[in-house]
Amino acid sequence: MIMIRCTDIHKRFGNLEVLKGISLEVAAGEVVSIVGASGAGKTTLLQILGTLLTPDQGRVEIDGRDVCGLSDRALSRFRNEHIGFVFQLHHLLPEFTSLENVMIPALIGRRDKGASERRAVELLRTVGLAERSGHKPAQLSGGEQQRVAIARALMNEPAVLLADEPSGNLDSQNREEIHRLFFELRERLGQTIVIVTHDEHLADEADRRIVLSDGRII
């Protein structure tokens, strides 16, 4: 089953054409890395796959749905329900506990609070932080904060998990632990994962490595 399909994607910012006809497919349960030099268009492509940006030309299908024709409201709902995001900076809310941070996407989606809390507890257990559910971000290490962010990204059982330099701010030990976690999530949950990274080791561990150069796949 194809989970992500994009066809002939172009994106321009002013006079600068960042993406120049990108076409790719990602199978369900596949872990794919996207690599390339700075300015190659990696993050722009990831943002288009995540429906945060609209392509100027081309078609994007996520979990069988053509997302390019959706209204802003429908697109926001689709994003909340089908796509999880992990960024280089964890963006946790400092006044909330780990458990509360993980629950945020479900609360935004107006899901049942009791069921959401139970799922958040289970996700924190999955990422190895069951004992840290009551801790706020300032009480967690950088690696623990990123694990909370990953749990949060999985809260609404997304079809796709998109990660942009997820281990870029971590030391070598935490970086390796986060890398292992992505593959454990694929094994446990069948999660489809697309990772933009400069980390050659992580890129090579993926099922497939996509190289971007000057807005094209090479």
Secondary structure as the mmCIF struct_conf table of DSSP 4:
data_model
#
loop_
_struct_conf.conf_type_id
_struct_conf.id
_struct_conf.beg_label_comp_id
_struct_conf.beg_label_asym_id
_struct_conf.beg_label_seq_id
_struct_conf.end_label_comp_id
_struct_conf.end_label_asym_id
_struct_conf.end_label_seq_id
STRN STRN1 ILE A 2 PHE A 13
TURN_TY1_P TURN_TY1_P1 GLY A 14 ASN A 15
STRN STRN2 LEU A 16 ALA A 27
TURN_TY1_P TURN_TY1_P2 ALA A 28 GLY A 29
STRN STRN3 VAL A 31 VAL A 35
BEND BEND1 ALA A 37 ALA A 37
TURN_TY1_P TURN_TY1_P3 SER A 38 GLY A 39
BEND BEND2 ALA A 40 GLY A 41
HELX_RH_AL_P HELX_RH_AL_P1 LYS A 42 LEU A 49
TURN_TY1_P TURN_TY1_P4 GLY A 50 THR A 51
BEND BEND3 LEU A 52 LEU A 53
BEND BEND4 ASP A 56 ASP A 56
STRN STRN4 GLN A 57 ILE A 62
TURN_TY1_P TURN_TY1_P5 ASP A 63 GLY A 64
STRN STRN5 ARG A 65 ASP A 66
TURN_TY1_P TURN_TY1_P6 CYS A 68 GLY A 69
HELX_RH_AL_P HELX_RH_AL_P2 ASP A 72 HIS A 82
STRN STRN6 ILE A 83 VAL A 86
BEND BEND5 GLN A 88 LEU A 89
TURN_TY1_P TURN_TY1_P7 PRO A 94 GLU A 95
BEND BEND6 PHE A 96 PHE A 96
HELX_RH_AL_P HELX_RH_AL_P3 SER A 98 ILE A 108
TURN_TY1_P TURN_TY1_P8 GLY A 109 ARG A 110
HELX_RH_AL_P HELX_RH_AL_P4 LYS A 113 THR A 126
TURN_TY1_P TURN_TY1_P9 VAL A 127 GLY A 128
HELX_RH_3T_P HELX_RH_3T_P1 ALA A 130 ARG A 132
TURN_TY1_P TURN_TY1_P10 SER A 133 GLY A 134
HELX_RH_3T_P HELX_RH_3T_P2 PRO A 137 GLN A 139
BEND BEND7 LEU A 140 LEU A 140
HELX_RH_AL_P HELX_RH_AL_P5 GLY A 142 ALA A 153
TURN_TY1_P TURN_TY1_P11 LEU A 154 ASN A 156
BEND BEND8 ALA A 159 ALA A 159
STRN STRN7 VAL A 160 ASP A 164
BEND BEND9 GLU A 165 GLU A 165
TURN_TY1_P TURN_TY1_P12 PRO A 166 ASN A 169
BEND BEND10 LEU A 170 LEU A 170
HELX_RH_AL_P HELX_RH_AL_P6 SER A 172 LEU A 189
STRN STRN8 THR A 192 VAL A 196
BEND BEND11 HIS A 198 HIS A 198
HELX_RH_AL_P HELX_RH_AL_P7 GLU A 200 GLU A 205
BEND BEND12 ALA A 206 ASP A 207
STRN STRN9 ARG A 208 SER A 213
TURN_TY1_P TURN_TY1_P13 ASP A 214 GLY A 215
STRN STRN10 ARG A 216 ILE A 217
#
